[in-house]
Amino acid sequence: MNVNLNQDTICAIATANGVGAIGIIRISGPEAFKIAAKIFEGKNLEEVKSHTVHYGYIVDKSPNLSFEVRDASSDMQNDVLENDGLKPETRNPKPENSEVIDEVMVSVFKAPKTFTAEDSVEISFHGSPHIAKKILEVLVKNGARLAKAGEFTMRAFMNGRIDLAQAESIADLIASENEASRKVALNQLKGGITNEISILRNDLLNFTSLIELELDFGEEDVEFADRTAMNKLLLNLRHKLSALIESFQYGNALKNGVEVAIIGKPNAGKSTLLNALLKEERAIVSEIAGTTRDTIEEVIHLKGTAFRFVDTAGLRETTDVIEKIGVTKAKEKIASAKVLLYLYDEQDSTTEEVIAFVKEFHREDLKIVLVHNKVDLTNDETPNEFDATLNLELFPDYCDELLRISAKDQTGIEAVKTVLIDYVENLKDQESNVIITNQRHFDALQKSLQSVLQVEEAVSSGIHTELLAYELRNALEQLGEISGEFTNDEVLGNIFSKFCIGK
């Protein structure tokens, strides 16, 4: 996307696709008022005050048609007559050779106190897709052009209204599916990550300036930057960057949800557990082993976090071609999951089978929860010898949770939910209010940390001042990429192309 777009006046629908009571079209750019005035019958939009709303009609003056002005009994007219100060008979002089498109309310916002920091107009019309199309056509006919995806937000960024991290948080806020992700995105929009990074950059910038000054006096062999103080700063930077990086796992869970794979042998009760968690008959339950051939995915929200449950085909050796595909998919889901609920039934499993499975799929970033299902068949209310053996062999190196449930009777289901909620809470750093949710920020922070480590090594080894200055500038640049102080057109185009059109 070309980022030098501010000479054009752009327009787009700002509301969701489809039929609705009200639709909104946004216009932004140097000729926003002039173009809007050309198609608006009502007050002169080039002369009205900023942040005011005006009643009238959108008209296309090019067709050889006439229209009849509606009387003042219109609901929309009655809402604004008193505040607008115009008499009904003088509000809309009858234009000739014009086609009325819709009765509208037009909001006027003068730069720089607008979202884009440019002159902006918003047209509220009756929410028909056909009306929206007609209004856009007449706007383009009079000098505007259709906006590209994310172009309004890009202009806000280019004009210094928001920084790049805040721009990305707008997309996250729009896409938020739960309360937790909404709060995180809103905190970012208010400058949470930017404020944190700015403090780190300013401290580092002060030392970089002193190192640069030493370069100017290189022949005199003087040191303006206290190396002891610099080491202390770098240690603090390393600590804070590491904390931000570690928050990404928690932030990613809030933003994208946690993938939970329900795994086990055929007929272990996986589908019954999924139904119990969802409180509906989502998956087919049968006494016949191998009923589930494909993965079934559903989302539930617990304490504001989305958990994406995947019910998989039972793991077993089989000659059935379709079932083999299901088993392969199940293993793929294990590879991408963050939490694995391994269901077993001691009537149909051995401790050796459970232990072998857990050890086969164990990895450091996967939480494995052993779920002893069908306890209603044994009437054992406490862990028995079977579970004691698993505990001895697998805890704490391979897993740290063992639950006893009856998915059929729906006992122990709340315990499963509690384990999942605790998993997310344990990811959170209680000392930090800033949570990283964006992959680009995460990558930039990792690069920044690497740069800081290289600066530390350079200081400790007494490296030449010129090379030290290079490492410091590199660290500053990596930090600046988050807020957009250092970036390029390709990065910007990639970021804003993911926005919806009209935002």
C-alpha positions in Angstrom: 0.0 0.0 0.0 1.3 3.5 -0.9 1.5 5.4 2.4 1.6 8.9 0.8 -2.2 9.2 0.4 -3.0 12.4 2.2 -3.6 14.5 -1.0 -6.7 12.4 -1.9 -10.1 12.6 -0.3 -11.3 9.1 0.5 -14.7 7.6 1.3 -15.9 4.2 2.6 -18.8 2.5 4.4 -17.9 2.5 8.1 -20.7 0.1 9.3 -21.0 -3.6 8.9 -22.2 -5.2 5.6 -25.8 -6.0 5.3 -29.2 -4.3 6.0 -29.5 -2.3 9.2 -31.5 0.6 10.6 -28.6 3.1 10.1 -25.5 3.0 7.9 -22.5 5.4 8.0 -20.2 6.5 5.2 -17.0 8.3 6.2 -15.2 10.9 4.1 -11.7 12.2 5.0 -9.3 14.5 3.2 -8.6 18.1 2.1 -11.8 18.3 0.0 -14.1 16.4 2.3 -16.4 19.5 3.0 -16.4 20.6 -0.6 -17.3 17.2 -2.0 -19.9 16.6 0.7 -21.4 20.0 0.0 -21.8 19.2 -3.7 -24.2 16.3 -2.9 -25.9 17.6 0.2 -29.1 19.6 0.1 -29.3 21.4 3.5 -26.9 23.7 5.2 -23.7 24.7 3.5 -21.3 22.2 4.9 -18.3 24.4 4.1 -19.6 27.1 6.4 -21.0 25.2 9.5 -19.1 24.8 12.8 -17.0 21.8 13.6 -18.5 18.8 15.4 -22.1 19.6 14.4 -24.8 17.5 12.8 -27.1 18.6 10.0 -30.3 17.3 8.4 -30.9 17.1 4.7 -30.8 15.0 1.6 -28.1 13.3 -0.4 -28.7 14.1 -4.1 -27.2 13.2 -7.4 -27.3 16.4 -9.4 -26.3 14.9 -12.7 -29.5 13.0 -13.7 -32.1 15.0 -15.5 -34.6 14.3 -12.7 -36.5 16.4 -10.1 -37.7 15.6 -6.7 -40.2 16.8 -4.2 -39.0 18.0 -0.8 -40.6 16.2 2.1 -42.6 18.3 4.6 -41.5 19.0 8.2 -43.5 16.2 9.7 -40.7 13.8 8.9 -39.3 12.1 12.0 -35.7 12.9 11.1 -36.6 16.5 10.4 -38.4 16.9 13.7 -35.3 15.7 15.6 -33.2 18.5 14.3 -35.4 21.5 13.4 -35.2 23.1 16.8 -31.4 22.9 17.1 -30.7 23.7 13.5 -32.6 27.0 13.5 -34.0 26.6 10.0 -37.7 26.9 9.0 -39.0 23.8 7.2 -39.8 25.8 4.0 -36.3 27.2 3.8 -34.4 24.0 4.7 -34.1 22.3 1.3 -34.6 24.6 -1.7 -36.0 22.5 -4.5 -33.0 21.6 -6.7 -33.6 21.1 -10.4 -32.3 18.2 -12.5 -31.4 16.2 -9.3 -32.2 12.7 -8.0 -32.8 12.3 -4.3 -30.8 9.3 -3.0 -31.8 9.4 0.7 -32.7 11.5 3.7 -29.7 11.8 5.9 -27.9 13.3 8.9 -24.4 14.7 8.2 -21.8 15.2 10.8 -18.9 17.6 10.2 -15.5 17.4 11.9 -12.8 20.0 11.1 -9.1 19.2 11.3 -7.1 18.6 13.4 -9.6 17.4 16.0 -10.7 14.3 14.1 -9.8 10.6 14.0 -7.6 11.1 10.9 -6.5 14.7 11.9 -8.0 15.7 8.5 -11.3 17.4 7.6 -13.9 14.6 7.9 -17.6 14.1 7.2 -19.8 11.2 8.3 -23.1 10.6 6.5 -25.8 8.6 8.4 -28.3 7.1 6.0 -31.0 4.5 6.1 -29.1 1.2 6.2 -29.7 -0.2 2.8 -26.7 -1.7 0.9 -28.2 -0.2 -2.3 -28.4 3.3 -0.8 -24.8 3.0 0.4 -23.7 2.0 -3.1 -25.5 5.0 -4.6 -24.0 7.5 -2.1 -20.5 6.1 -2.7 -21.0 6.4 -6.5 -22.1 10.0 -6.3 -19.1 10.8 -3.9 -16.7 9.3 -6.4 -18.4 11.1 -9.2 -17.7 14.4 -7.4 -14.0 13.9 -6.7 -13.6 11.4 -3.8 -12.1 7.9 -4.2 -12.9 4.7 -2.4 -10.6 4.1 0.6 -8.4 1.1 0.8 -8.4 -1.3 3.8 -7.2 0.5 6.9 -6.6 3.8 5.1 -8.4 5.9 7.7 -6.3 4.5 10.5 -3.2 4.8 8.4 -3.9 8.5 7.9 -4.3 8.9 11.7 -0.9 7.3 12.1 0.8 9.3 9.3 -0.6 12.5 10.7 0.7 11.8 14.2 -2.8 11.3 15.7 -1.8 7.8 17.0 1.3 5.7 16.9 1.7 2.3 15.2 1.0 0.2 18.3 -2.2 2.2 18.9 -3.2 1.7 15.3 -2.8 -2.1 15.6 -4.8 -2.0 18.9 -7.7 -0.6 17.0 -7.9 -3.7 14.8 -7.5 -5.8 17.9 -10.4 -3.9 19.6 -12.6 -4.5 16.6 -11.8 -8.1 16.5 -12.1 -8.7 20.3 -14.4 -11.6 21.0 -14.4 -11.5 24.8 -14.0 -9.2 27.8 -10.4 -9.9 28.4 -9.2 -9.2 24.9 -11.3 -6.1 24.8 -9.6 -4.7 28.0 -6.1 -5.5 26.7 -6.8 -3.9 23.3 -8.3 -0.8 25.0 -5.2 -0.5 27.2 -3.0 -0.6 24.2 -5.1 2.0 22.4 -4.6 4.3 25.4 -0.9 3.9 24.9 0.0 1.2 27.3 2.8 -0.5 25.3 4.0 2.8 23.8 4.4 4.4 27.3 6.4 1.4 28.5 8.6 1.4 25.5 9.1 5.2 25.5 10.5 5.0 29.1 13.0 2.3 28.0 14.0 4.1 24.9 14.5 7.5 26.6 16.9 6.0 29.2 18.8 4.2 26.4 18.8 7.3 24.2 20.5 9.3 26.9 23.4 6.9 27.1 23.6 6.6 23.3 23.9 10.4 23.0 26.8 10.3 25.4 28.5 7.5 23.5 28.0 9.5 20.3 29.6 12.5 22.0 32.6 10.3 22.8 33.0 9.7 19.1 33.4 13.4 18.5 36.2 13.5 21.0 37.8 10.2 19.9 41.3 11.6 19.7 41.2 12.9 23.3 40.3 9.4 24.8 37.5 10.7 27.1 34.4 8.9 28.5 31.2 10.9 29.0 29.1 7.8 29.6 29.6 6.2 33.0 30.0 2.5 32.1 28.9 1.3 35.6 25.7 3.3 35.3 25.3 2.0 31.7 25.6 -1.6 33.0 22.9 -0.9 35.6 20.6 0.5 32.9 21.2 -2.4 30.6 20.4 -4.8 33.4 17.1 -3.0 34.0 16.3 -3.0 30.3 17.0 -6.7 30.0 14.7 -7.4 33.0 11.8 -5.3 31.6 12.2 -6.6 28.0 12.2 -10.2 29.3 9.0 -9.5 31.3 7.2 -8.0 28.2 8.3 -11.0 26.1 7.1 -13.5 28.7 3.7 -11.7 28.8 3.1 -12.7 25.1 2.0 -16.2 26.0 -0.7 -14.7 28.3 -1.6 -12.0 25.9 -1.9 -14.5 23.0 -4.3 -16.6 25.1 -6.5 -13.6 25.8 -6.5 -12.4 22.2 -6.7 -15.7 20.3 -8.0 -18.1 22.9 -6.5 -21.3 24.2 -6.6 -24.4 22.0 -7.6 -27.4 24.1 -7.3 -30.9 22.6 -9.5 -33.6 24.1 -7.5 -36.9 23.4 -7.9 -40.5 24.4 -8.6 -44.0 23.1 -11.8 -44.7 21.3 -14.9 -44.7 23.6 -13.0 -42.9 26.4 -15.8 -40.3 26.7 -14.2 -37.5 24.8 -17.4 -36.4 23.0 -19.4 -36.8 26.2 -17.0 -34.5 27.9 -17.2 -31.9 25.1 -21.0 -32.0 25.4 -20.9 -31.6 29.1 -18.6 -28.5 28.8 -20.8 -27.0 26.2 -24.0 -28.0 28.0 -25.5 -29.2 24.7 -25.4 -32.3 22.5 -22.8 -31.0 20.0 -21.0 -34.3 19.4 -22.5 -37.7 18.6 -22.1 -40.1 21.5 -22.2 -43.8 20.9 -21.1 -47.0 22.6 -19.5 -47.9 19.3 -15.8 -47.2 19.3 -14.5 -44.9 16.6 -17.7 -42.8 16.2 -15.7 -39.6 15.9 -13.9 -39.6 12.6 -13.1 -35.9 12.2 -12.2 -33.1 14.6 -15.1 -31.2 16.2 -14.2 -27.7 17.3 -16.2 -25.4 19.7 -15.5 -22.3 21.8 -16.6 -21.6 25.3 -15.7 -18.5 27.4 -14.5 -18.9 30.9 -13.7 -15.9 33.0 -13.4 -13.8 29.9 -11.0 -16.1 28.0 -12.0 -18.1 25.0 -11.1 -21.8 25.1 -11.2 -23.6 21.7 -12.0 -27.2 22.4 -11.2 -29.8 19.8 -12.8 -33.3 20.1 -10.6 -35.7 18.2 -10.8 -39.2 16.8 -9.8 -41.9 19.3 -6.1 -42.8 19.2 -5.6 -46.4 18.1 -4.1 -48.6 15.4 -6.8 -49.1 12.7 -7.1 -50.4 9.2 -10.1 -48.2 8.4 -8.9 -45.6 5.9 -11.3 -42.8 7.2 -10.5 -43.5 10.8 -6.8 -43.3 10.0 -7.2 -39.8 8.6 -9.1 -38.9 11.8 -6.2 -40.2 14.0 -3.7 -38.2 11.9 -5.8 -35.1 12.4 -5.9 -35.8 16.1 -2.1 -35.8 16.3 -1.9 -32.6 14.3 -4.2 -30.9 16.9 -2.0 -32.2 19.7 0.9 -30.5 18.0 -0.8 -27.1 18.0 -2.7 -27.3 21.3 -1.6 -25.5 24.5 -3.6 -27.7 26.8 -4.2 -31.4 26.4 -7.0 -33.2 28.3 -6.1 -36.9 28.1 -9.1 -39.0 29.0 -8.7 -42.6 30.1 -10.9 -45.3 31.5 -9.2 -47.8 33.8 -11.6 -50.5 32.6 -10.2 -50.2 29.1 -6.7 -48.8 29.6 -3.5 -49.8 31.4 -1.1 -47.5 33.2 1.6 -48.4 30.7 -0.6 -47.1 27.8 -1.3 -43.8 29.6 2.4 -43.3 30.6 3.6 -44.1 27.1 1.2 -41.7 25.5 2.0 -38.8 27.8 5.8 -39.3 27.3 5.3 -39.5 23.5 3.5 -36.2 23.2 5.1 -34.3 26.1 6.7 -30.9 25.3 7.6 -28.0 27.4 4.9 -25.6 26.2 2.1 -28.1 26.5 0.1 -28.6 29.6 -1.1 -32.2 29.9 -4.0 -32.9 32.2 -4.9 -36.5 33.0 -8.6 -37.0 33.2 -9.8 -40.3 34.8 -13.3 -40.6 33.3 -16.2 -43.0 34.1 -15.5 -43.0 37.8 -19.2 -43.6 38.3 -18.5 -47.2 37.2 -16.0 -47.9 40.0 -17.5 -45.8 42.7 -14.0 -44.7 43.8 -14.3 -41.2 45.2 -10.5 -40.9 45.8 -7.5 -41.7 43.6 -6.9 -45.5 43.5 -3.9 -47.6 42.8 -4.2 -47.0 39.0 -4.0 -43.2 39.5 -1.3 -43.6 42.2 0.9 -45.3 39.7 0.4 -42.5 37.1 1.2 -40.0 39.8 4.4 -41.7 40.7 5.6 -42.1 37.1 4.5 -38.8 35.5 4.5 -36.1 38.2 5.9 -33.5 38.1 8.1 -33.9 35.0 5.4 -34.7 32.5 2.2 -33.4 34.0 0.9 -31.9 37.2 -2.9 -32.4 37.2 -5.0 -35.5 37.6 -8.8 -35.1 37.7 -11.4 -37.8 38.3 -14.7 -37.1 36.5 -17.8 -38.7 35.2 -18.6 -37.0 31.9 -21.8 -38.9 31.7 -23.1 -37.8 35.1 -21.4 -34.4 34.7 -19.5 -34.7 37.9 -16.1 -33.1 38.1 -16.8 -30.8 35.1 -16.3 -27.7 37.1 -12.9 -29.0 38.2 -11.9 -29.2 34.5 -13.0 -25.6 34.0 -11.0 -24.5 37.1 -7.8 -26.1 35.8 -8.2 -24.3 32.5 -8.9 -20.9 34.1 -5.9 -21.4 36.5 -3.7 -22.3 33.5 -4.4 -18.8 31.9 -4.0 -17.0 35.2 -0.6 -18.6 35.9 0.6 -17.2 32.6 0.1 -13.6 33.8 2.9 -11.6 35.3 1.2 -9.9 38.3 3.9 -7.2 38.4 3.2 -5.9 34.9 0.2 -3.9 33.6 1.3 -4.2 30.0 0.5 -7.3 28.1 1.9 -8.1 24.6 -0.7 -9.5 22.3 0.8 -8.6 18.9 3.2 -11.0 17.1 5.1 -8.0 15.5 5.7 -6.4 18.9 6.8 -9.8 20.3 9.4 -10.2 17.4 10.6 -6.6 17.9 11.0 -7.1 21.6 13.0 -10.3 21.1 15.3 -8.4 18.6 15.6 -5.5 21.1 16.6 -7.9 23.9 19.2 -9.5 21.7 20.6 -6.0 20.9 20.7 -5.2 24.6 22.6 -8.4 25.3 25.1 -7.5 22.6 25.5 -4.0 24.1 26.2 -5.6 27.5 28.8 -7.9 26.0 30.3 -4.9 24.2 30.6 -2.9 27.4 32.0 -5.8 29.4 34.7 -6.5 26.8 35.7 -2.9 26.4 34.8 -2.8 22.7 35.7 0.2 20.6 33.3 3.2 21.1 32.3 3.3 17.5 31.1 -0.4 17.6 29.4 0.2 20.9 27.5 3.2 19.4 26.4 0.9 16.5 24.9 -1.7 19.0 23.1 1.0 20.9 21.6 2.5 17.8 20.4 -1.0 16.8 18.7 -1.5 20.1 17.0 1.9 19.8 15.8 1.1 16.3 14.3 -2.2 17.4 12.4 -0.5 20.2 11.3 2.2 17.8 9.8 -0.3 15.4 7.0 -1.0 17.9 5.6 2.6 18.0 6.5 3.2 14.3 9.4 5.6 14.9 11.4 3.3 12.6 9.5 1.5 9.9 9.1 1.2 6.2 6.3 1.3 3.6 6.3 -2.5 3.2 5.7 -3.0 6.9 3.0 -0.4 7.1 1.3 -1.8 4.0 1.2 -5.3 5.5 -0.2 -4.0 8.8 -3.0 -1.8 7.5 -4.0 -4.2 4.7 -5.4 -6.5 7.4 -7.8 -3.8 8.6 -11.4 -3.7 7.4 -12.3 -1.1 4.8 -13.8 2.0 6.4 -11.5 1.8 9.4 
